[in-house]
Amino acid sequence: MAAIDDDDRPKKKTAHEIGQDLTLLSVAELNDRIALLREEIARLEADIAKKQSSRSAAESFFKS
């Protein structure tokens, strides 16, 4: 059986757990997590905007 190279293994996706111990993380890993969290914040804000838009449209329809 051939040995599996590390490059062939699936990459573990960076994840962040709120309150996680950060002492063992490098600056690069911390920056990656900040980017991940910023992307998630943008995704959440976009969903809020979409839901507010839908709600406003429904409210204006039923006020007529």
BAFI-3210 file (N, C-alpha, C; in Angstrom, 3 decimals, decimal comma, padded with zeros to 6 digits):
// residues 64
n [1|2|3|4|5|6|7|8|9|10|11|12|13|14|15|16|17|18|19|20|21|22|23|24|25|26|27|28|29|30|31|32|33|34|35|36|37|38|39|40|41|42|43|44|45|46|47|48|49|50|51|52|53|54|55|56|57|58|59|60|61|62|63|64]
n.u [000,831|000,549|002,110|000,379|000,576|000,949|-000,063|-002,102|-004,146|-007,351|-007,776|-008,028|-010,689|-010,498|-011,727|-013,519|-014,039|-016,055|-014,605|-012,472|-009,221|-006,495|-003,768|-002,002|-002,087|-000,784|000,194|-000,568|-002,564|-004,406|-005,053|-006,266|-008,525|-009,799|-010,441|-012,204|-014,258|-015,060|-016,101|-018,251|-019,754|-020,464|-022,069|-024,151|-025,153|-026,060|-028,142|-029,839|-030,528|-031,905|-034,091|-035,267|-036,044|-037,936|-039,824|-040,549|-041,725|-043,913|-045,277|-045,975|-047,638|-049,823|-050,744|-052,108]
n.v [-001,179|002,220|005,031|007,729|011,021|014,053|016,238|015,179|014,654|015,684|019,147|020,561|022,536|025,879|026,830|028,595|028,792|030,440|032,004|030,317|029,061|030,998|030,970|029,130|029,668|030,979|034,239|034,405|032,426|033,582|035,877|034,613|033,578|035,931|036,954|034,945|035,277|037,891|037,472|035,855|037,634|039,487|037,835|037,284|039,895|040,448|038,621|039,587|042,070|041,161|039,863|042,004|043,571|041,914|041,837|044,540|044,866|043,138|044,377|046,852|045,974|044,880|047,123|048,592]
n.w [000,000|-000,814|000,705|002,227|001,272|003,140|001,790|000,279|001,954|003,214|003,880|007,092|007,999|009,030|012,113|014,606|018,024|020,262|023,034|023,157|024,064|023,229|023,352|022,135|019,463|016,420|015,144|012,467|012,378|014,114|012,638|010,446|011,682|012,468|009,938|009,109|011,008|010,365|007,799|008,486|010,046|008,066|006,485|008,267|008,672|006,082|005,885|007,868|006,728|004,452|005,644|007,014|004,857|003,625|005,658|005,833|003,322|003,574|005,687|004,530|002,503|003,909|005,238|003,439]
ca.u [000,000|001,351|001,956|-000,417|001,270|000,165|-000,736|-003,266|-005,198|-008,213|-007,352|-008,972|-011,197|-010,298|-012,953|-013,259|-015,023|-016,076|-014,019|-011,398|-007,879|-005,768|-002,334|-001,202|-002,282|000,172|-000,389|-001,221|-003,806|-005,335|-005,530|-007,197|-009,777|-010,439|-011,033|-013,342|-015,324|-015,563|-016,950|-019,488|-020,511|-021,042|-023,141|-025,261|-025,729|-026,792|-029,391|-030,684|-031,044|-032,884|-035,286|-035,905|-036,654|-039,140|-040,790|-041,045|-042,623|-045,144|-045,986|-046,565|-048,730|-050,972|-051,231|-052,933]
ca.v [000,000|003,446|005,975|008,910|012,285|015,022|017,130|014,497|014,588|016,879|020,195|020,845|023,890|026,714|027,122|029,317|028,600|031,616|031,754|029,345|029,474|031,492|031,033|028,277|030,061|031,946|035,486|034,074|031,711|034,571|036,682|033,763|033,502|037,248|036,999|034,031|035,910|039,035|036,908|035,393|038,839|040,008|036,908|037,513|041,208|040,330|037,906|040,534|043,036|040,458|039,629|043,300|043,966|041,091|042,262|045,859|044,661|042,540|045,397|047,856|045,300|044,711|048,439|049,169]
ca.w [000,000|-000,907|001,812|001,896|001,532|003,903|000,848|-000,268|002,973|003,215|004,803|008,163|007,863|010,195|012,842|015,843|019,077|021,135|024,343|023,001|024,491|022,063|023,630|021,264|018,068|015,884|014,642|011,195|012,699|014,675|011,507|009,689|012,443|012,356|008,597|009,142|011,780|009,586|006,741|009,120|010,407|006,818|006,100|009,203|008,373|004,817|006,166|008,599|005,753|003,623|006,457|007,264|003,601|003,476|006,674|005,428|002,181|004,097|006,479|003,629|001,788|004,790|005,680|002,359]
c.u [000,881|001,076|001,178|000,385|000,359|-000,622|-002,007|-004,430|-006,061|-007,728|-008,445|-009,394|-010,971|-011,645|-012,575|-014,402|-014,933|-015,538|-012,859|-010,068|-007,058|-004,253|-001,485|-001,313|-001,242|-000,570|-001,138|-002,550|-004,845|-005,905|-006,520|-008,551|-010,524|-011,119|-012,276|-014,521|-015,903|-016,475|-018,287|-020,359|-021,184|-022,202|-024,372|-025,949|-026,530|-028,118|-030,355|-031,323|-032,127|-034,192|-036,012|-036,627|-037,959|-040,216|-041,392|-042,033|-043,947|-045,952|-046,658|-047,711|-049,971|-051,499|-052,174|-054,394]
c.v [001,249|004,350|007,198|010,155|013,202|015,946|016,516|014,428|015,847|017,882|020,417|022,295|024,647|027,008|027,875|029,076|029,810|031,216|030,768|029,915|029,827|031,421|030,205|028,642|031,098|033,207|035,225|033,356|032,661|035,455|035,901|033,696|034,829|037,375|036,126|034,667|037,126|038,568|036,460|036,574|039,419|039,137|037,121|038,847|041,185|039,628|038,795|041,516|042,405|040,257|040,931|043,790|043,207|041,537|043,609|045,730|044,080|043,564|046,421|047,244|045,230|046,023|049,052|048,971]
c.w [000,000|000,295|001,340|002,256|002,322|002,977|000,272|000,722|002,903|004,256|005,855|008,038|009,163|010,825|014,100|016,801|020,007|022,518|024,324|023,486|023,252|022,210|022,676|019,782|017,653|015,440|013,337|011,437|013,281|013,571|010,644|010,385|012,407|011,001|008,535|009,865|011,047|008,461|007,310|009,530|009,169|006,360|006,979|008,920|007,075|005,039|006,944|007,629|004,885|004,392|006,765|006,015|003,376|004,448|006,297|004,270|002,656|004,880|005,577|002,837|002,645|005,350|004,668|002,580]
res [m|a|a|i|d|d|d|d|r|p|k|k|k|t|a|h|e|i|g|q|d|l|t|l|l|s|v|a|e|l|n|d|r|i|a|l|l|r|e|e|i|a|r|l|e|a|d|i|a|k|k|q|s|s|r|s|a|a|e|s|f|f|k|s]
***
